[in-house]
Amino acid sequence: MEVKDSNGATLEDGDAVQLIKDLKVKGSSINLKRGKTFKKIRLTSKSGEVECREGKTTIVLKTCFLKKA
């Protein structure tokens, strides 16, 4: 399974990604600002989602809001 970011670049485990849009996290008071970088992402079983860490919390982000850093 090949996972691609919003620009079409292929993502792999351990890559760094950057947000391209401000996001509100459902079920949490966390607001993520555009330009925030997440390091060491993990791919999930779904091709349109990746897991990453925000502080001590693990969140799942859709790849349509990410670009490879």
N, C-alpha and C positions, 0 to 999 in steps of 0.2 A: 504494500500500500504506500502510495506516495502522497506526502502532505505538503501543500504549497501555501505560501503567505499571500497577501493581497497583491503583490507585484509579480507573482508566479515563480518566485525562488523556492527551491526545495528545502524543507526543514528537516532536521535530524535531531535525535536526542542530544542534549548538551549544548545546543545552539543558543545564542542570545537573540532576543527579539525586542522590538520597540513598538509601543502603541501608536496608532495613527489617529485616534479619536478619544475624547474624554468618555469614560465609562463609569456607570454606577453599578456596583456589585449587588445582585439580588440577595436578600436575606441578611445583609450586612450594612454597616454604616461606612464602608470603605468607598471612596471615590478615587478613581485612577485617572491621572492627568495625561494628556497627549505628550508623547516623548519619553514616557517612563520606560526604562529598560529592564527586562527580565532576563537573567542569566540561567543557564542550565535547565532549559525546558525539558519536559518529558512528553513524548507522543502518547496518545490514548488509542483506544480501539476504534474510535471514530475519526475519519480523515479530516474533519473540519474543526477539531478541537485539540488543544494542548494544555497540559498542566504546568503550573509554575507556582513559586512561593512568593507571597507578599507578607513579609515579616515572619510570623510563625504559622500563618494560614496558607493552606494550599488552595488555589483557585483554578478553575478551568476557563480558558479564554477561547473564543472563536478565532480562527485564523484569518477571517476577513477583516479583522481589526488590527492585525499585526504585520510588521515588515521585519525582515532579517536585518540585524544590526551588524 
